[in-house]
Amino acid sequence: MMASEQKADKFFQEVPFQIALPKPIGSGELNMIMKSAGIELFYDVYAKRRGDKGASWQSETFANVDTLLYGERSDAQEGCDALLLSYPLATIDASYIPKFARLAAELSSSFGVPISYEGKAVDESGIVEILCQKATKLMQEWGEEPGSKTLRILIESSI
C-alpha cells in the first residue's frame, strides 16, 4: 500500500466491497447490468450519482465501481472478472449508506454472486453495519461526521 493510500485510509475516503464473478464478462453485458442499476460510465470507471446537489466539498457520487480483470484494474471497455464497489464515506453524508447497501445488494443479485468485504461475504444489512461502524470510528477519532466541510479540510491538509 502506498503512503498516500495509508493517509487516505484513516479517513475512510473509499470503503471497498468486492464482487468476484465466476468468469470474465464482456463490456457489453457489464454495461447493460450497470445501466440497469442506474450506474453511469465515466471514461473507464462506473459511478452512481447521488441524485441531488450536495455541498461543493462533498462527493458527487455515492458509489464508485472499478473493474478488475485477472486481479488488475481494467478499463470498463475490456470487460472484467471482478468489481470493486466503493463507498466514499468521508466525503458524503451518512444518509447515503442505505442507498449504497441497496445498490450493492442489487448488483450482487444481478451478477448472481455474493458481495464481500475483506474476503467475507456480506449482505445488505452487513454492508450498513460495516459502514456505520466506520462512520462511528471517524466521528470518534476526528470529531466530525461523514461529509462535513471540516472533515474535507482535514483530508485535504493531510495529503
C-alpha positions as a Markdown table, in Angstrom:
| # | Residue | x | y | z |
|---|---|---|---|---|
| 1 | Met | 0.0 | 0.0 | 0.0 |
| 2 | Met | 1.4 | 3.4 | -0.9 |
| 3 | Ala | 1.8 | 6.1 | 1.7 |
| 4 | Ser | -1.0 | 8.3 | 0.2 |
| 5 | Glu | -3.3 | 5.3 | 0.4 |
| 6 | Gln | -2.5 | 4.8 | 4.1 |
| 7 | Lys | -3.2 | 8.5 | 4.8 |
| 8 | Ala | -6.5 | 8.3 | 2.9 |
| 9 | Asp | -7.5 | 5.2 | 4.7 |
| 10 | Lys | -7.5 | 6.9 | 8.1 |
| 11 | Phe | -10.4 | 9.0 | 6.9 |
| 12 | Phe | -12.2 | 6.1 | 5.1 |
| 13 | Gln | -12.4 | 8.1 | 1.8 |
| 14 | Glu | -13.2 | 4.9 | 0.0 |
| 15 | Val | -14.6 | 1.8 | 1.7 |
| 16 | Pro | -14.3 | -1.1 | -0.9 |
| 17 | Phe | -16.5 | -4.1 | -1.4 |
| 18 | Gln | -15.8 | -6.7 | -4.0 |
| 19 | Ile | -18.0 | -8.7 | -6.3 |
| 20 | Ala | -16.0 | -11.7 | -7.8 |
| 21 | Leu | -17.5 | -13.1 | -11.0 |
| 22 | Pro | -17.3 | -16.8 | -11.8 |
| 23 | Lys | -15.8 | -16.0 | -15.2 |
| 24 | Pro | -14.9 | -12.8 | -17.2 |
| 25 | Ile | -17.8 | -11.0 | -18.8 |
| 26 | Gly | -17.6 | -8.7 | -21.8 |
| 27 | Ser | -18.0 | -4.9 | -21.7 |
| 28 | Gly | -21.4 | -5.1 | -23.4 |
| 29 | Glu | -23.0 | -7.3 | -20.7 |
| 30 | Leu | -21.3 | -5.3 | -18.0 |
| 31 | Asn | -22.6 | -2.1 | -19.4 |
| 32 | Met | -26.2 | -3.4 | -19.6 |
| 33 | Ile | -26.2 | -4.5 | -16.0 |
| 34 | Met | -24.6 | -1.3 | -14.8 |
| 35 | Lys | -27.0 | 0.9 | -16.8 |
| 36 | Ser | -30.0 | -1.2 | -15.5 |
| 37 | Ala | -28.9 | -0.3 | -11.9 |
| 38 | Gly | -28.6 | 3.4 | -12.8 |
| 39 | Ile | -24.8 | 3.4 | -12.8 |
| 40 | Glu | -23.0 | 5.5 | -15.4 |
| 41 | Leu | -19.7 | 5.1 | -17.2 |
| 42 | Phe | -17.3 | 7.9 | -16.8 |
| 43 | Tyr | -14.3 | 7.3 | -19.1 |
| 44 | Asp | -13.1 | 3.9 | -17.8 |
| 45 | Val | -14.9 | 3.6 | -14.4 |
| 46 | Tyr | -18.5 | 3.4 | -13.4 |
| 47 | Ala | -20.2 | 5.6 | -10.7 |
| 48 | Lys | -23.7 | 6.2 | -9.3 |
| 49 | Arg | -24.5 | 9.9 | -8.9 |
| 50 | Arg | -26.1 | 10.9 | -5.6 |
| 51 | Gly | -29.3 | 12.3 | -7.3 |
| 52 | Asp | -29.3 | 15.7 | -5.5 |
| 53 | Lys | -26.9 | 18.6 | -5.4 |
| 54 | Gly | -24.7 | 18.3 | -2.4 |
| 55 | Ala | -22.4 | 20.8 | -0.9 |
| 56 | Ser | -19.3 | 21.7 | -3.0 |
| 57 | Trp | -17.0 | 19.7 | -0.8 |
| 58 | Gln | -19.0 | 16.5 | -0.9 |
| 59 | Ser | -18.7 | 13.7 | -3.4 |
| 60 | Glu | -21.0 | 13.9 | -6.4 |
| 61 | Thr | -21.3 | 10.1 | -6.3 |
| 62 | Phe | -22.3 | 7.6 | -3.6 |
| 63 | Ala | -20.9 | 4.5 | -5.3 |
| 64 | Asn | -17.7 | 4.2 | -7.4 |
| 65 | Val | -17.1 | 1.0 | -9.4 |
| 66 | Asp | -13.7 | -0.1 | -10.7 |
| 67 | Thr | -13.5 | -3.1 | -13.0 |
| 68 | Leu | -10.8 | -5.8 | -12.4 |
| 69 | Leu | -9.5 | -8.4 | -14.8 |
| 70 | Tyr | -7.2 | -11.1 | -13.6 |
| 71 | Gly | -6.5 | -9.2 | -10.4 |
| 72 | Glu | -5.6 | -5.9 | -12.1 |
| 73 | Arg | -7.6 | -2.8 | -12.6 |
| 74 | Ser | -9.0 | -2.8 | -16.1 |
| 75 | Asp | -10.8 | -0.3 | -18.4 |
| 76 | Ala | -14.5 | -0.9 | -18.4 |
| 77 | Gln | -14.3 | -1.4 | -22.2 |
| 78 | Glu | -12.1 | -4.5 | -21.6 |
| 79 | Gly | -14.6 | -6.4 | -19.6 |
| 80 | Cys | -13.9 | -7.8 | -16.1 |
| 81 | Asp | -14.0 | -10.8 | -13.8 |
| 82 | Ala | -14.5 | -8.7 | -10.6 |
| 83 | Leu | -15.9 | -5.4 | -9.5 |
| 84 | Leu | -14.6 | -3.1 | -6.7 |
| 85 | Leu | -17.6 | -1.2 | -5.4 |
| 86 | Ser | -16.5 | 1.7 | -3.1 |
| 87 | Tyr | -18.4 | 4.0 | -0.8 |
| 88 | Pro | -16.9 | 7.5 | -0.3 |
| 89 | Leu | -17.6 | 7.5 | 3.5 |
| 90 | Ala | -15.7 | 10.6 | 4.4 |
| 91 | Thr | -17.0 | 12.8 | 1.7 |
| 92 | Ile | -20.7 | 12.2 | 1.7 |
| 93 | Asp | -23.3 | 12.3 | 4.5 |
| 94 | Ala | -24.4 | 9.1 | 6.2 |
| 95 | Ser | -27.9 | 9.2 | 4.6 |
| 96 | Tyr | -26.4 | 7.5 | 1.6 |
| 97 | Ile | -25.3 | 4.4 | 3.4 |
| 98 | Pro | -28.6 | 2.5 | 3.0 |
| 99 | Lys | -28.7 | 3.6 | -0.7 |
| 100 | Phe | -25.2 | 2.2 | -1.2 |
| 101 | Ala | -26.1 | -1.0 | 0.5 |
| 102 | Arg | -29.2 | -1.5 | -1.6 |
| 103 | Leu | -27.3 | -0.8 | -4.8 |
| 104 | Ala | -24.6 | -3.3 | -3.7 |
| 105 | Ala | -27.2 | -6.0 | -3.0 |
| 106 | Glu | -28.9 | -5.3 | -6.3 |
| 107 | Leu | -25.6 | -5.7 | -8.2 |
| 108 | Ser | -24.8 | -8.9 | -6.3 |
| 109 | Ser | -28.2 | -10.2 | -7.3 |
| 110 | Ser | -27.8 | -9.1 | -10.9 |
| 111 | Phe | -24.5 | -10.9 | -11.2 |
| 112 | Gly | -25.7 | -13.9 | -9.1 |
| 113 | Val | -22.7 | -13.8 | -6.8 |
| 114 | Pro | -22.2 | -12.6 | -3.2 |
| 115 | Ile | -20.5 | -9.3 | -2.4 |
| 116 | Ser | -17.6 | -9.4 | 0.0 |
| 117 | Tyr | -15.8 | -7.2 | 2.4 |
| 118 | Glu | -12.2 | -8.1 | 3.4 |
| 119 | Gly | -12.8 | -11.6 | 2.0 |
| 120 | Lys | -16.0 | -12.3 | 3.8 |
| 121 | Ala | -19.5 | -12.4 | 2.2 |
| 122 | Val | -21.9 | -9.7 | 3.4 |
| 123 | Asp | -25.5 | -8.9 | 2.7 |
| 124 | Glu | -27.3 | -5.6 | 2.6 |
| 125 | Ser | -27.6 | -5.3 | 6.4 |
| 126 | Gly | -24.0 | -6.3 | 6.8 |
| 127 | Ile | -22.9 | -3.5 | 4.5 |
| 128 | Val | -24.9 | -1.0 | 6.5 |
| 129 | Glu | -23.3 | -2.3 | 9.7 |
| 130 | Ile | -19.8 | -2.1 | 8.4 |
| 131 | Leu | -20.3 | 1.5 | 7.1 |
| 132 | Cys | -22.0 | 2.6 | 10.3 |
| 133 | Gln | -19.1 | 1.2 | 12.3 |
| 134 | Lys | -16.6 | 3.1 | 10.2 |
| 135 | Ala | -18.7 | 6.3 | 10.5 |
| 136 | Thr | -18.6 | 5.9 | 14.3 |
| 137 | Lys | -14.8 | 5.4 | 14.2 |
| 138 | Leu | -14.5 | 8.5 | 12.0 |
| 139 | Met | -16.6 | 10.6 | 14.4 |
| 140 | Gln | -14.8 | 9.3 | 17.5 |
| 141 | Glu | -11.3 | 9.9 | 16.0 |
| 142 | Trp | -11.8 | 13.2 | 14.2 |
| 143 | Gly | -14.9 | 14.7 | 15.9 |
| 144 | Glu | -16.5 | 15.2 | 12.6 |
| 145 | Glu | -19.4 | 13.5 | 10.8 |
| 146 | Pro | -19.0 | 12.0 | 7.3 |
| 147 | Gly | -19.5 | 14.6 | 4.6 |
| 148 | Ser | -18.7 | 17.6 | 6.8 |
| 149 | Lys | -16.7 | 20.6 | 5.5 |
| 150 | Thr | -14.2 | 20.4 | 8.3 |
| 151 | Leu | -13.5 | 16.8 | 7.7 |
| 152 | Arg | -12.8 | 17.6 | 4.0 |
| 153 | Ile | -10.4 | 20.3 | 5.1 |
| 154 | Leu | -8.7 | 17.8 | 7.4 |
| 155 | Ile | -8.4 | 15.4 | 4.5 |
| 156 | Glu | -7.0 | 18.0 | 2.1 |
| 157 | Ser | -4.5 | 19.3 | 4.6 |
| 158 | Ser | -3.1 | 15.8 | 5.3 |
| 159 | Ile | -2.4 | 15.0 | 1.6 |
